[in-house]
Amino acid sequence: MRVGEGANTYEWVEGWAKIPATRSAGSGWAHHGVAVSEAGDVISFHQQDGTVLVFDGDGNLKRSWDSGVTEGHGMTLVKEGGTEYLWIADNGRKRMATHSYEYPDGDAQVTGRVVKLTLDGQQVMELQRPDIGVYRQGNYMPTWVAVHEERHGGNGDVWVADGYGESQVHRFDKAGAYIGTINGAEGEAGPFSCPHAILIDYRKSSPELYIADRANGRIQVYDTEGCFKRAFGSDFFITPSGLVTYGDLMVVAELNARLTIIDIEDNLVCYLGDNSQVSSVDGWPNNKDSEGRIIPTKLLETGKFNSPHGIAVDKDGNVFVAEWLIGGRFIKLAR
């Protein structure tokens, strides 16, 4: 099946990733990211276990390793001095069947983490939660990482979105020292509400920091010093959740069941796999049984999204989408 239109037409490839059919894979609630290495390997996370999975471009599982984190929520690949590294933003908690697919009681026990790993799982850095007032009682639950890479002319700064905690975006230097925080209040658009994903965009002559301000249904754009530039998309976004660029285009994963393509001037180009009405179903992104218990969804359709979460693109323009639901669904849109 094909989705999209004109130059933005893709072949929908479902079930391309050969994930071992274990019990935990079937019962785990997928809530993870995805990244693509320079060699074309597709790196993602297990539906339930704390395991990083590495596939080749055809979906064959090449290797896996224990990540040491609760959830591979946001996954960002960078290259430094010829070596690739994987940043993981771990929001610190996980919905599992053992607690009826609710979060464990006691948010005070949440321990969000941001770690930098080699591609064979060795930890090389962990960023410390900023020691600022908002965390005296609030939770730190990071959702995404963006790096102003030196290979692209940047200074190596690391930006962290605390999307599930206090809706802050923090800046660190390349050595991991905390520099400062933005929360949207300093800009014209106003405070962030679930800044879910962030991205350093290199499509223009001057790099920009894109922030998927999900609960506000828009994207906010800052320069790489943390100064507000503009906000857009409230007229055509629902829930921007993941960001990736390819050529002059940006592809935005919207949790409410579609991908949105925008051009270099932030204009809407088209939607892919639009199925936004499914998010009104009781129990979405899953279903509920007659007794109100959460069960896997029965409404998955080929060519229509359910809950896009993580997104990545390879050098050929193929798009990889990891959805948020029990059992997971990993879609490849082949260009």
N, C-alpha and C positions, 0 to 999 in steps of 0.2 A: 504494500500500500504506500502511496505517496502522499505527503502533506506539504503545505506551503503553496507558493505561486511564483511563476516566472523564474528569475535567477535564484530565488530562495525556495527551491523545491528539494525535498529530501525523501529518501526511501526509509520508511519506518521499519526498524529491525528489532523485534521483540525477542527476549530470551537469548540474546547473542552471547551474554556472559555466562560461562559454565561454572556457576557457583555450586559447590558440593551440596547435595540435597539432604542436609542433616536436619534433625528435629529442631535445633536452635535456629537454623536459617528459616525454617517455615513458620516458627512461632515468634521470632524476633521482630520488633517494630523498627524498621529501617528509618534512620534519621541522620544520614551522613552526606559527606561531600564526595567529590571525584576530581581527579587531576590527571593530566597526560604528560608523560615524560618526553624529553627531546627525542628519544628512540622510538616513541609511539606506544609505549606501555601505558595502560590505563590503570590508575591506582585508585582504589576505593576502600570501603570498609564493610565489615560483616554486619548482617542485620541485627545480630544480638551480641555476639562475642566481641571482645576488644581486639580484633584481628584486622590488620591491613591486608588487603587482597590485591595482587598485581596480575593483570591480564595482558596478553598480547592484543593487537588490534582486531583479531578474529574472535576474541572472547575466551581463549584458552587460559586457564589458571597456571601462571608460571611459578609463583611462589606466594607464601604468606608468612606473616610474622606478628608476634604479640606486640601491640603498640604501647601497652602500659597505661592507656587512657580509658575512660569510661565510654566516650562517644567520639568518633571521628567526625564531628559535626561539620567543621569547615576545614578543607584540605587545600593547601596552596603550595605549588611547586616553584622553587627558585633555583637559580644557578649562580654559583660563586666560584670564581677562579677555575672554571672547567668542571666543577663538581655540582651535582644537583642535590638539593635538600628538600624535605617535606615538612612544612609547618602544619600542625594540627591545632585547631581551636576546639577544646573539649568543654562543653557546657556543664559537665559535672554530674549529670543525672540521666537516667534511661528508663523509658517505659518498657515494662516487661510483663509477660503473662503471669509471673509469680506474684505480682501485686495487681492483678486484674487490669493491666495496662494503664494504671494510674502511676503518677510519680510517687516515689517513696515519701512517707510523711517526714516532715521536719526539714524545711528548706535551709535551716541553719547548718545542716550537715552537708550542703552542697559545696563541693570543692572544684570550681572551674580551673582549667589549666590551659596554658599555651606552650607547646613544646616544638622544638626543631629537631628533626631526625634525619639520619642518613637513609638512603633508599634500601638499606638492609636492616633498619630498625634501631640503630644506635642513637641514643639521645646525645645531642651536642649542646643544647641550650634549653633552659626553661625561663620564661619571663615571669617575674613576680607581679602579683596583683599590686596596682598602684596604692600607695599609702595615702589615700585622700579621704575627706570627710564622708563622701557618699557611701563608703563601704564600712562605716562604723557600725551600721546596722543592716545595710543592704547586701544583697547577694552579688557575687562576681560570677557571671555565667557567659563566658566569651563564645562567640558564634563564628567569627571569621578573622582571617589575617590577610593583610596586604603588605608587600615589601616594595620600597622604592629602590629597585635593584641597580647596583653600580654598573652592570653591563648595559643598562639602558640610560646611563648618565646620571643616575640617582646617587644618593648618599648612604644607602643601606638602611634607612629608617624603616622600622617595623610598626605598622598600625594594627590595632586590635579593636574589633567591635564587640562590645559587651551588650549584645542584642537581647539576651534573655534575662539579664540582671538589671542594671540601672540605666540602660539606654545611653551609654557613653561610648566614645571612640578615643582610644588612648594611643599616644605616640611614644615610641622608644627609639633609642639610637641602635646602631648595628651591633653594639656590644651588649645590648639589653638594658641599658640605663633608661629609666623613665624620664621623658621630656615634658609632656603635658597632655591635656585632655580637651576635647571639644564635645559639646552635647547638643548642638543645634541652636541653643539660645543666643549664641553670639552672631548668628546669621539672620537674614531677613525672613526666612521661611519659618523659623521657630524650632522648638525642641524636637529631637528625634524621638520616635516611638518604635522601639524594636529595630534599631539599625542592624539588620540581619547579616548582610553581606557587604564587603567593601572591596574595591579594586583600584589599583593605580592604572589609569588609562593613558597609553602612549600614542594614541592615534593622531593627536595634534602636535604642534611644535613644542608646546609646553605641557608636561604631564599634569594630570588632574586626579584627584581622589574622588571616586564615585562611591556614594553611600546609599545602599538600598534601604530606605526609610520605610520599612514594610507596613507597619500598622497605620502609617499616615498615607499609604498608597502613592508614594512618589519616590524620586531619587533626588538627593541633594549632592551638589558638587562643590568641592573645596580645592584650593591649590595645595601644593605639597608642603606648605608651611602652616596649613590649618586655617586659612582664611576663606570665608564663604564666598562663592562665586554666583551660584544660581541654584534653583530647584525647578523640577519639571516633572511632567507625567501624570499629574493628578487627574487629567482628563482622559487618560487611556490605560493607566495601570490599575490593577486591583491590589495585588500583594507581591511587589517585586522582592525576590528572595535570593537569587543567585545571579552573578554577572560574569560574562566572558566576552572577549572581543575576538573578531576574525576579520582581517582586512579593515575596511572602513566601517564595519557594522559592529553592533553590540547585541548579544542575545541575552535576554533576561528571563530567568526561570521565575514564573509567578506561581506561588503555592496553590492558588485557586485555579489550577488545572489548565495552564497553557504556557507556551513560550511566547515572548514578545520580542520582535526584532526592531531595533531603532537604528537610525543612521548617525553619521558623525556630528550632525547638528541637533541631535536629541529628538528627531521627529519619528513618529510611528511609521514603520514600513509595512509590517504585517504580523499576524498571529499564526502560531503553529499549534496544531492539535487542540484547538480551543474547546474546552468542555467545562467551562466555569460553573454551569448549573449543577454539576455533580456535588459541588461543595455545600449545597444546601441540604443534602441527604443527612438524615439523623445518623450520627456516629462517624461522619466523614472525618478522615480519609478512609475509614473502615466502614463497617455496618454495625447494627445492633440486632441481637436476636429478640425473640418475643418476650424475654424477661429483662431486656434492657442491657444485656451484657455485650461488651465490645467483641466483635468477631471480624475475621478478614472480609474485605469488601467483595461483593459479588458483581460489581458494576464496572470492572475493568474492560475497556474496549480498545481494540487495535486501532491506531490512528488518532486516539483521543487520550489526553493526559488525565491523570487523577490528582496528583499532588507533587509537581516538580520541586525539587529541593536543591540538590547538588547539580552543578553543570560544568562541563569542560569541553574544549574543542581541540582537535589535533591539527597538525600542519596541513592536512588536506581539506580541512573544513568540516569534517565529520563531528557531529555534536553528540555528547554522551550525557544522559540525564538520569540521576538517581532519585527515585520518588520516595515520599514519606508515607509509609503505611505498613501494616503487618505483613511480613513476608517479603517486603520490598518489591520493586520493579525497576529494572535497569534497561533503559531504552537507548538504542543507537539510531541516530538520524544520519544516514549515509548520504553524503552530498553527491 
